[in-house]
């Protein structure tokens, strides 16, 4: 048993826990002079005090008597190995997705309707797609008609076939103009279509239904257009 090594270990434990000699002494029920003697290697605590020290600093008695935290070192080594293996696994997954990167195509959505401006994008790959309309502006500033509610539908039109693919309602419960109500509207549509060729023949139409104060429904049908050519964009 190395008395000096034990003393240095007690000193390290005390400092690691931000304790003064006097504070440690009070926790253990001894004088600060006794703590000073332990740390200077002039004496060692009796078995009862050693047990209290091990409980206080959450270490084993054999570690304290050996003057080193062997178990913690083994734990740190095991943790290091675990983190290393996990890191290698994560890097492997990232490399897989980089090598097997998926190609996305996109079309920018717009409208030729004079009273509306619409911003959006249609993006798709071989097995997934989405439509996102982020902004709908009503350009008729002279129209101050107030409405109490607003709903809208997004349709896929192919010849005489018309399919609703999404719908929405304004979350604004206040009576307001069409322009103001539209600020709360956007669309996100997933899993719509996966082929660029499909959109060369189809057309998207946004239908807006505004309910006036006298319960009349005013309907606007806004055809959406997109750039003719598919652009390729690669994302990992």
N, C-alpha and C positions, 0 to 999 in steps of 0.2 A: 504494500500500500504506500503510495507516494504522497506524503502529507502536503508537500509544496504544490504538487499538481492538483490535488483536491482543492486547496486554497485558491489557486488561480481560477479553477472552474467555478467555484462559488462566486468569486468576484465578477467573472464574466456573466454569470446568470443574473446577478444583481444589477449590473449595468445594462444588460440587454432589456431588463424590465424597468429601467429608469428609477431605481431605488437607491437612496443613500444608505450608508452603513447604519445610521440611526433608524431609518424607516424599516430596514430589514430586521434589525434587532428587535424593534417593537412588535413586528409580525410574528417573530419566533419566541418572544418572551425572554430575551437575553439582553445584555448590555452591548453598546456599540463597540466597546473594547474587545468583547469576545469575538465579534464579527471581524474586527481588525486583525486579531491574532490568527483566525482561520485563514484569512486572505493572505497573510504574510507567511503562512506555513509554519507558524509557531505552535499551533495546536489544531486539533480537528474536533468537530462537534460530537457529542455522545450520540448513541444510536437513536434515542428519542428525537433529538433535534435533526439528525440526518433524515429521519422519516418525515418530519415536518417540512424540511427543505425540499424533499422529493415531491411531496404533495403540492407545495406552494408553486414550484416551477414546472410541475407536470413532467417529471422525469423519473426513471427507475432508480432505485437505491444503488444497484450495481453500476449504473452509469455514473452516479455521483461519486462513488468510491473509486471508480476507475479514472475519474477526472475528464470524461468525454462523453458526448451523447452519441453512442454507437448506433442505437436504433434509429435515431433521426437521420444519421448519415445514410443508413441503408434505405430509409424511406425516401430520402432525397434522390438517391441513385435510382430507386425503382420509379419514382415520379419522372425523373429525367428520361429513363428508357421509354416509359409510357408516352410521354409527350413527343419524343423522337419518332416512335412508331406511328403515332397519330398524324404527325406532321408529314411523314412520308406518304401516308394513305391519302391525305388531303391534296398533296401535290400531285399524286397519281391521278386523282379525280379531275383536277384542273387541267392536267395535260391531256386527259382523255377528251374533255370538252373542247379544248383548243384544237386538237387534231381532228375531232369529229364535229367541227363547227357547222352550224346550221345556217343556210342561206335564206334571207328574208327579202321579199320584194315589197315595194310600197307604191301607193298612188296618193297624190294630194287631192283632197276633196275640195270642191268649190261650187258655186252656183252662178248661173247667168241671170237669175231673177233680179230685176232692177231694185226691188224694195228690200232685198235682204243681202247681207254678207255673211258667209259661213266659212269657218276654218275647220279643217279636219284632215284625217289621214286614214287610209286603209292599208293595213300591213298584213302579209301572209307568207307562209312557208309551205312546204309540201304537206304538213299535217296540222297546222294551226293557223288561225287568222283572227283579226280583230278590226273593228271600225271604231274610230274615236273622233267625235265631233266636240270640239272644245269651245266654240264661240259661235253664237247666232245673234246677229245684229239686225234690227229693223231700222231701215234708213229713212222712213217717212217721219220726219220731225214735226210735220204739221198735224199729224194724227195724235190728238190728245184724248182719244176715247179711253175710258177706264174699264177694266175687266176685273171680275171677281175670281176667276180661275182660268187655268190654262193647261191643256194637255197636248201631247203630240205623239205621232206614230212615224216610224221609219219603215218604208216599204222597199222591197226588191221587186222591180217591174221588169218582166221579160215578155214583150209582146202584149197579149191580153191577160197574161198571168200576173197577179199582184199578191205578194206574200209579205205579211207583216213580220219584221225581224226584231223590232224593239219598240218600246213605248215609254213615255215618261209623263210626269205631272210636275207642275211648278210647286216648290215647297214654300212659296211665299203666300201666306194667308191674308195678306193685306190687299185691298183694292188698289190697282195700279195700272199704268199704261202697258201696252204690249211690249214696248221696248224694255221697260223695267222688268217685267215678268220673265222675259227671255234671258236675262242675265243669270237666272238660276237654273237654266236648262243646259245639260250636256248629255252626250251618249257615249257609252262604252259597250261594245258588242263583241263578245268572244265567240270563236268557233263558227264563223259565218260561212266562209268558203276558202278553198285552198288553191284554186287555179287562177292564174292571171287571165287566161283566155276567157273565163266565165264573164269577166267584167267588160269585155269588148262588145257583148251583145245585151247585157243587162243595164238597167238604170236604177239608181236609188232616188226615192222621192221622200221628202220630209213633209209630213202633214201636221199643221199647227191648228188646233181648235181653241179659240178664245171665247169664253162665256161672258157676255156683257152683263151689266147690272139688271137688265130686264130679261135675263135668261135666254137671250138670243146667242146662238153659236156662230161665230164667224170663222170660216175655214180658209186657210192658206195652204196651197200645195206648191212646194218648192223643189224643183228638179235639181238633183246634185250631179255635177259633172266631175271628171277626173282626167288627169293627163293621159293621153292615148297610149304612151309607151310605158311598160313596166320598167322601173329602175331597180337595179340590184344593190342591196345593202347587206353586208355580212356582219353578223353579230355572233360573239361566242356565247 
